[in-house]
Structure formats: C-alpha cells, structure tokens
C-alpha cells in the first residue's frame, strides 16, 4: 500500500507540472500575439510608398 501512495504522488506531481507548464506557455503565446499585433499596426501605420 505504501508503494501505491508514492506512485499516486509521483503521477500527481507530474500532472501538476504539465498543467503549470501549459499555463505558462499559454501566457507566453498570448503575450507574443499582442506584440505581433502591435508590430503589425506599427508597420501598417508607417507604410512607405517607394518611387518607381
């Protein structure tokens, strides 16, 4: 019975780590999306027409 407890504890910790890592990646992705949108707006507002 003692070994089953440690097995359960190990699996629980792994799932907590995976969940935390997924949340962290999601926040980073949202931050990058905002940055990309901001950069696209800057590029669009400063569009330059080149002479031909």
Backbone as CSV, one residue per row, in Angstrom:
resi,resn,N_x,N_y,N_z,CA_x,CA_y,CA_z,C_x,C_y,C_z
1,UNK,0.825,-1.197,0.000,0.000,0.000,0.000,0.866,1.257,0.000
2,UNK,1.982,1.199,0.641,2.870,2.352,0.713,3.412,2.717,-0.665
3,UNK,3.716,1.715,-1.485,4.250,1.996,-2.819,3.188,2.613,-3.722
4,UNK,1.930,2.228,-3.554,0.859,2.826,-4.353,0.692,4.307,-4.026
5,UNK,0.885,4.652,-2.778,0.798,6.059,-2.389,1.874,6.870,-3.099
6,UNK,3.106,6.364,-3.118,4.193,7.082,-3.784,3.983,7.144,-5.292
7,UNK,3.426,6.099,-5.866,3.115,6.104,-7.291,2.065,7.173,-7.595
8,UNK,1.024,7.216,-6.792,-0.012,8.237,-6.955,0.573,9.633,-6.791
9,UNK,1.427,9.806,-5.804,2.054,11.100,-5.555,2.916,11.526,-6.742
10,UNK,3.670,10.596,-7.295,4.527,10.909,-8.443,3.681,11.309,-9.653
11,UNK,2.646,10.540,-9.949,1.777,10.875,-11.080,1.095,12.226,-10.869
12,UNK,0.672,12.490,-9.655,0.021,13.770,-9.364,0.976,14.929,-9.592
13,UNK,2.200,14.784,-9.137,3.177,15.857,-9.316,3.488,16.076,-10.791
14,UNK,3.576,15.001,-11.544,3.837,15.130,-12.982,2.702,15.894,-13.654
15,UNK,1.457,15.559,-13.317,0.323,16.246,-13.932,0.264,17.715,-13.522
16,UNK,0.619,18.010,-12.285,0.655,19.408,-11.842,1.715,20.171,-12.628
17,UNK,2.882,19.563,-12.824,3.944,20.212,-13.594,3.528,20.432,-15.047
18,UNK,2.897,19.442,-15.648,2.435,19.580,-17.038,1.396,20.696,-17.138
19,UNK,0.473,20.737,-16.196,-0.559,21.770,-16.199,0.059,23.159,-16.038
20,UNK,0.992,23.299,-15.109,1.656,24.584,-14.900,2.438,25.026,-16.119
21,UNK,3.127,24.087,-16.744,3.900,24.404,-17.943,2.974,24.836,-19.079
22,UNK,1.834,24.166,-19.207,0.864,24.539,-20.241,0.325,25.948,-20.008
23,UNK,0.037,26.279,-18.767,-0.424,27.637,-18.462,0.645,28.660,-18.802
24,UNK,1.878,28.348,-18.470,2.984,29.266,-18.756,3.140,29.479,-20.260
25,UNK,3.052,28.400,-21.023,3.154,28.527,-22.478,2.000,29.342,-23.045
26,UNK,0.813,29.138,-22.501,-0.344,29.899,-22.961,-0.184,31.389,-22.719
27,UNK,0.338,31.747,-21.552,0.565,33.166,-21.253,1.623,33.757,-22.167
28,UNK,2.679,32.998,-22.424,3.733,33.495,-23.314,3.205,33.669,-24.729
29,UNK,2.360,32.733,-25.172,1.801,32.834,-26.514,0.896,34.061,-26.621
30,UNK,0.092,34.304,-25.610,-0.785,35.478,-25.628,0.041,36.760,-25.668
31,UNK,1.126,36.793,-24.913,1.999,37.968,-24.908,2.635,38.172,-26.279
32,UNK,3.075,37.092,-26.909,3.674,37.195,-28.238,2.650,37.627,-29.280
33,UNK,1.418,37.160,-29.151,0.368,37.562,-30.088,0.101,39.066,-29.975
34,UNK,0.069,39.578,-28.749,-0.130,41.022,-28.556,1.022,41.809,-29.168
35,UNK,2.235,41.324,-28.957,3.411,42.006,-29.503,3.383,41.983,-31.031
36,UNK,3.013,40.862,-31.612,2.928,40.749,-33.065,1.871,41.692,-33.620
37,UNK,0.731,41.761,-32.959,-0.331,42.666,-33.405,0.139,44.115,-33.342
38,UNK,0.845,44.462,-32.260,1.351,45.826,-32.113,2.359,46.150,-33.210
39,UNK,3.245,45.216,-33.516,4.235,45.444,-34.568,3.580,45.563,-35.943
40,UNK,2.541,44.753,-36.188,1.830,44.849,-37.461,1.146,46.204,-37.596
41,UNK,0.590,46.712,-36.503,-0.046,48.030,-36.544,0.984,49.120,-36.812
42,UNK,2.164,48.998,-36.231,3.228,49.978,-36.479,3.640,49.936,-37.940
43,UNK,3.804,48.745,-38.479,4.203,48.605,-39.885,3.128,49.175,-40.798
44,UNK,1.873,48.873,-40.518,0.779,49.372,-41.359,0.645,50.890,-41.278
45,UNK,0.898,51.457,-40.121,0.759,52.910,-39.988,1.925,53.658,-40.626
46,UNK,3.053,53.000,-40.785,4.224,53.647,-41.367,4.530,53.095,-42.751
47,UNK,3.506,52.660,-43.449,3.751,52.110,-44.780,4.283,53.210,-45.691
48,UNK,5.336,52.899,-46.369,6.023,53.868,-47.222,5.845,53.431,-48.663
49,UNK,5.496,54.373,-49.503,5.413,54.062,-50.926,6.746,54.411,-51.560
50,UNK,7.330,53.449,-52.203,8.628,53.651,-52.837,8.447,54.220,-54.239
51,UNK,9.301,55.145,-54.634,9.212,55.680,-56.004,9.592,54.597,-57.014
52,UNK,8.921,54.650,-58.153,9.201,53.623,-59.173,9.948,54.189,-60.332
